[in-house]
């Protein structure tokens, strides 16, 4: 199971909203008007997750479980996916070493898109810091058993109502602030749906009409927020490094036989870099 790898070690994650805590992934939740938190940890010697949920979320337990299945990609069939990808020369050794890898979903699509934009052209640490500022400015305070969880995730509506200058004061460039403002307005006004089940091709087209959102960001959002199994950020530098290629068009050509599972191939390639697996092959 792919369960929030590296959060403690690298500082990744949505500061104040989610974190790794003593081997658990924990985060605050806003769902159907109710608020609370959940924690998830892998069960030792079993292909399962143990989920703990705050009592406040019991009335929405059914939709919450459905959301968690998407977050942890529990409905995927790794064996089927790996049979296909494992037959590809550029992937087979990584598939063998990283069997069972899944594509992590997003609990909240707008939050994921916000994080993707905040992470453009900055370090992981800087992006995490910026998100923490957004959570403090636009997220409601939360009370949980976990001191790291301080806020409920920022929603599109209050950000859409903020001025660009207010966003700049959080540490953004003017262009990045304008991008986030436009994205928030599209989501808040219902023109853009960032959730599983949305038409991936149409949504990626919509995203790229917003200045500051290009193909990489659109594909990443489709992969994580829309759970699109074939989303493929072919201009990604990590993919180039893992494959030993230098041009996005070359990566597209190599990856054509990987359809319809290119998102899973992307996760395997990214994981191979952090695992120190040699490139090429």
N, C-alpha and C positions, 0 to 999 in steps of 0.2 A: 504494500500500500504506500502511496505517495502522501505523506503526512507532514506538511509544512517543514521541509528539510532546511536546516541551516538558520532558523530564526534566531536561536540563542547565539550561535557562533558568529554570525555576520551582521546581526542587527537588522535583518530584513523584517518587513512587516509593517502594518499600519499602527504607528506609535499611538498608544493610549486606547486603541480599539481592539487590537489583537496582539497576542504574544505567545511564546513558548514558556511554560511554567512547569518545572519539575517533570519533564517528559510528556507534558500535555500541551495540546493546542487549545487555547482559550480565546474567546472573543465576546464582545457585547452584541446584542441582537435587538433589532427593531423589526417587528413583523406583524402586519395586520393591526396596527395600532397598539400592540403590546411590546413591552421592553423587558429584557433580562439578559441572560448570558448562557453559554454552554461551554463545556470542555470535552475534548476528545483525545483518546490515547489508544494506541494499538494494544490488542490483547496478546500477551505472551504465548507463543506456540500455537497461535490460531490466526486464521485469515479473517480478522474481525476488528472492529473498533468499539470501544466502550465509550458511550456518550452520557454525560451528566448534564442535566438541564435545570435551570432555575424554576422554581414553582410558578413564578409569574407567567411562564410560557406554556404551561400545561394546556390552556384552552386552544393553543395553536400548534399542538404537538404534531398533528398530521402534516400540515404544510411545512413545519419546521423540519421534519424527517425527510420530506421530499427535497427540501433545499439542501440539507446536509448530504444527501445522496449525490447531488450535483457537485457540491463543494469538494467531496472526496472522490468523485468519479466512480461511484460504486456500481453503477449499471454498465460499466464497460466490461468487455470480455477480453482480458489481456491475452488469453491463449489464441483467440481468433486473430487479434491484431498482430501478435508476435509471429504467428505462422506466416502472415503476409510480409511483414517488415523483415523478418529474419531471413527471408529468401533473397533479400537485396544485398549485393556485395558490399556497399558502403555502410551497411547497418548491422550485418549479422553478428559480428563479434560483440557489439554493444548490447544488442538484444539479449544475447546469451548471458552477459555479465550483469545485466540490470533487469532481469525478468520481473514482470509484475508492475512496472512503472506505469503510473496513471497521470492524466493531465488534471492538475488541480483547478477546480472551478472558482467562481467568485460568489461570496455570500450576497453581495450587493453590486450590481453591475455598474452603477454610477461611481461608487467608491473605487472600484477597480480601474475604471477609465480615468478618474482623477489621479490615482496613483501612477498610472502609466504616463500621463502627461507631466506630472511633477518629476518623474524620473528621467525625462529627456535631457540628455547632455549634462547630467550631474552624477555625482557618486551616489552609491546606495545610501551612505550615511546622510548625505545632504537631502536626498529625496525623503528619507524617513523623518528627518527633522522638519521638512516642509509640511509633510502630511500631519505631523503632530500639531503644528501651528493651525492647520485647517480644522483639525478635530477640536482644538481648544476654542477656536473662533466661531465655528458653525455647528459643532456637535453638542448635544445636551450632556450635562454631567451624569455619570453613572455610579452606582454603588454596587459593588460585587465583592466576593471573597478574595479577589485577586487584586492586589494593590497596583499592578501594572495597567489594569483596565480602568481608565478614568473617564471615558466618553463613549457615547453612542456615535456611530459613524456619521459624518457630515452628509446631509442630503442635498439634492440639487436645488430645492426651492430657496433656501436662505442664501446660497451662493449666487443664484441667479439674481437675487434682489440686491446684492452687494454691488458697489461701484468697482470699476477696474482699479481705481486708486486704492481702495481698501484691500484688494487682492495683492497689489504691488507691495503694500506695506508689510505683507507677510513674508516677503523675501523673493518675490517673483520678478522676472523681467516683464516689461510692458507687453511684449508679444505673448508670453506664456499666460499672463493674466487675462488677456483678451481671449485666448483659446479656451481657457477654463470657463470664463464667463459665458461665451457662446455655447459651449457644451452644456453647461448647467441650464441655460435657457431652453435649449432644444429638448432636454430631458424633462424639465419642470413643466413645459407646455405640452408635453405628450407627443411631440413629433418624432422623438427618438426613443426606441425601446431597447434597453441594454439588459436583456434577460434571455435565458434559455428558451428556445422556441421561436425567437424572432428570426426573420429571414436574414441569413448571414450575409449573402451577397448584397442585398439592398442596404442593410445596416452599415456594411463597410463602405459602400458608396456614400451614404449619408455622412458618415464620420469624416470622410475625406473632403467633403465640401466645407468643413470648418477649417479655417486657416490655422496651421500649426499641427494638424493631424495628417500624417502621411500613411503610406501603405504599411510600414512596420507597426505603427501604433494601432491602426485599424485591424490588422491581422491578430495582434496580441490581444486586443479587446475581444475579438471574435472567438479566439481560442479559450480565453478564461471566463468571460462574462456570458457569452452565448453558447458555450460548450460545443463549438463547431469543430468536429474531429479532423477536418482537412484544412483548417487555418494554417497559414505558412508564411512567417515573416522572412522571406528569402533574402532580404538585404541585411540580415543580422550578422554582425561581425563574428559572433561566437560560432554560428553555423559555418561561416567561411573558414574559421580556424579549425574546426573539427573535421571539415571535409577537405581541407587543403586547397580550397578554391579561392579566387579573388574577385569574381564578378557575380552579382545576383542572377544574371541570366544563366550562367553556368550551373548555379545551384538549382534553379527552376528545372533545367533540363535533366539533371541527375535525379531530382526528386519526383519527376513525373510518374515513375512506376510505383511510388509510395502511396499514391492516392488509393482510397479515401482517408488515409490515416496519417497525413503529413504532420498534424499537430503532435501526435505521439512520437513520430520520428524526431521532431524538434526537441521534445523533452529528453529523449534518449541522447541526442547529440549534446545538448546543454549539460546533462548529467555526466556525460563522458568527460567533459572538460574539468568539472569540479572533482571528478574521481581520478583524474590524472591519466585517463586512457589515451594512448597515442592516437594521433589523427591519421586520416587517410584510410586505406584498406579497401 
